[in-house]
Amino acid sequence: MKRRCGWLAAALATAPRVVWARKQVSTPVCPKSFITGESAAWLEAFHGWKRLGGGDIEKLTARQAHAFLILEQELARIHAEE
C-alpha cells in the first residue's frame, strides 16, 4: 500500500505521489509491478549477451537487436552520468 503497488487496487485508489525516482525518471506506482516475466527474460538475455562479449548484432533477430540496442543506449547513458 505504501508504495502504491500496481497489483493492489486499493493502493492505486490512494492519492498519487512519487514512490520511486532516479535522476530524471520517477513513477507514482511501484516499478516492480511493471516487471513481467518477458521483461525479466529480456534483461537476462541482454546480460548474458554482454557477458559473452556482445557478439555480432547482425546474428540476432530484429526484435532482439532492437531491445539490446535500447538497453545498450540506456546503459551508456547511466555510465556517462556517473
C-alpha angles and dihedrals in degrees: 000000000000093000094039094242111208091226093063114074091195091055092054090052090065122094112284117251135153109278098170132024139169124174106313096345124089139158135200090211128061105271092220089073089064095055110099129184088255094052091048089050090052091052092048092048091050091048091051091047090051093047090054091054101271094273129205109329089201089069092060125088115259090254093050092047092050093048093045093048091053091048091046091052092049092047091051090049091052092049091048091054094052 
